[in-house]
Structures are given as structure tokens and as C-alpha cells.
Amino acid sequence: MIMYDTYGFYNFAMSQHAHPRMLPEILAGSAEFREIPRRSSDDAELGALFKKLKQSDMMAKPKYNHPSIAKANLLLHAHFLREKLSPTLQGDLNLMLKKAIQLVDGMLEISVMKSWLQTTLNLMEMQQFLTQGLWFKDPPFLQLPHLTEAEVKHIVTGKNAVRSMHQYIAMKPEERKGLSGLSEEDRQEVTTVLDMMPHMELQISIGVDDEEFIAEGDIMTVTVKLTRKNVKEGDTCDLVYAPRFPYPKMERWYCIVGDVKMNHLHAFSKMTSQERVVEQRLQLQAPPKAGTYQLDIFVKSDSYVGMDLRAVAKFNVAPASTLPVFQPHPEDLELDNEPTLFEQVMNAADSSDSEEEDEDLEQEQEEAEKETEENKKDK
């Protein structure tokens, strides 16, 4: 559970254009981090860390002058930048990381509720950085074991330079650049990790349930189908490879439908299944005017950096006037004309009341006639 005070701070501090550098301090303001102790013995180490981060320009200028927020913010950046900490501060950081993913989920709730596309995407990437101990300018290859910036430079430059994690994963082991300086054992570990990382295939369809085309104002369904090509049928994927995250973690994927130009989020869904094939349906309303439109669709990991998928889906919206006129079946019309059970009961009650009224009237008439006859006899 996320504390009420935490939600209140997130709602106050977040914005629709929150840059990745701004988000750690907002996370650091979580009320849950107040239990992290503040010790005078940590001041020297934290001061040196602040000075180093300030010089590197990898941390935004702090906005909140509160001791708990300042400490949590420094520890988060130490994690992102892989700075070595004393055992005491590392223990504090581990306590924070235990709650951090769930707390970012809370930040996501607010961002999604307000339909902020870019902030939502940035928050998902912060979950990746928390899991892998990387920061937003780091190449994703650094999440692989034994690779330093020297190996990564070899991978991304020169002949047959690799441009993405997807490309590197798809290569045969003997084709992969940057591993020649590693021992055979280390190269094998890199191969093992690449084999267990998600090899994803994305399929997308847009339409209206039980209809041949999309009309103005229809409720559209965007179907996102993910296939883990490296997971056998009936099996599930491995736990996330995250040696810098101190707790076991399972894969989660987010589906986002939005409009990048308008920075607007239309639909959002979370995929937690670990199976080979995962399918998600997201619904949104079609535009009110006929024409050709497009949606920006993102499928983002909460665990791995550089493994996200993106697609642009175009679709046509037909004028509502072109919709076929609905012709009800004759039997349906007959059923519509038949009284409902409630109407039958009420009609029966009305009929019963009428019969009772008729009987009462007849009895009154008989009594009146009898009284008239008796009066005649008396005369």
C-alpha cells in the first residue's frame, strides 16, 4: 500500500513534461522513505557524493530542501550511476529499492489518470533504471555482465556497428562484437544472459468488435499480441537478470496507446503474464470525424533497458451516415409488442380490481331495489 501523503506529494510535484532527471527527486519525496535513518556519521560520504553528482551534471538541481528527500535523492542517483557506497548507506538504498518499483507504480497511476503520455513513458523507463542500475544516457549494453564502456564502444562503433539491444540479441554468438577481450567463461555468461532476455515479437490490430469497419465515435479495440520467441510453448520466462537490484523480479510489460504530437495518452494496460504469448485489448473512442488517423503504440518493459517496442498504426474512420440501417427481425418486433411479465401482472391486478368493483356495484343496486320495494309495501 502507498501512503496517502505520498500520493499527495506526487500529485503536487509531477507535471505533464517531467524530464527523467526530475523524477528521482519526486520519488525521493515518498513518505515511505522517512523511515530511512539519518546519521551524522553519513554526512561526509553524502556530501562527497553530492559534490561529485553536481559536477557530473547527471542530477537535476534539487528543488526540495528537506533532509530525508535530499538523502534519498542522492542514494537513488548513486544507484543509477553505479557509485560505490559504504555498507551502511548501501543497506539504506536496498530498503528504498524494495519499495521503489511499487512507488513508481503510484506515480504512474497519477500520470495515466491525467493522460500525460511523455511523463508516463519516462516513469516506465525509470523503473528500468531502478532495476538495472543505469541512467538515461547510459548505453543499454551495460546491463550485460562483464561489459565496460570499452567493450560497449567497440560494439556501437566501426564496421558492423550495433544500433540496438534487439539487433545484438538476434546475432549469432560468434558474430557479436565487443567480446573478444573477455575470457571464454565470461563470453559464455554474456551469451546465457542474452538468451534469457526477452526476444519479443509484436503484432497489432485495430477494429470494432463484430464490425467490418470503424465509424465516427465507435468504441475501438486495439489488440496487442506479444510473443516471447525464446520461450517454449507451455513454459514461462526466466526471472529478470538484474544483478544490481537486490531482490528477485519478474517481467512486466506496459501497453500504451497515445498521440505523441499531442502528448496525450489514450489507453494504458499492464501485462504481467510470464507465458510465451500474451494478448491485451485496449479500448478507446474513435475520432468524431471521418478520415485517416494514426496511433502511437508503445510496449515497454519495466525491467530491461533498450528492449521496448514501438509501432505506428494507421486506421480509417468512416462517416456515420455510411452505416447500414438496422432492420429488426419480424419476430423481434412481435416480441417487442408482447407485454412484459411486469405488465402482465399489472394488467391482471387491474382486471381483478375491475371485477371486484363490478360486483360491489351490482350488490349496491340490488340493495337499493330491495329498499324501494319495502318502502312501497309500507305505503
Secondary structure, DSSP 8 states (H G I E B T S, - for coil): ---HHHHHHHHHH--TT--GGGHHHHHHT-GGGGGS---GGGHHHHHHHHHHHHHHT-S-------HHHHHHHHHHHHHHTT----HHHHHHHHHHHHHHHHHHHHHHHHHHHTTBHHHHHHHHHHHHHHHHT--TTS-GGGGSTT--HHHHHHHHSSTT----HHHHHHS-GGG-TT-TTS-HHHHHHHHHHHHHS--EEEEEEEE-TT-SSEETT-EEEEEEEEEETTS-TT-B------TTSSS-----EEEEEEETTTTEEEEEEEE---BSEEEEEEEEE--SS-EEEEEEEEEEESS-TT--EEEEEEEEEE-GGGS------HHHHHHHHS--HHHHHHHHHHHHHHHHHHHHHHHHHHHHHHHHHHHHHH-
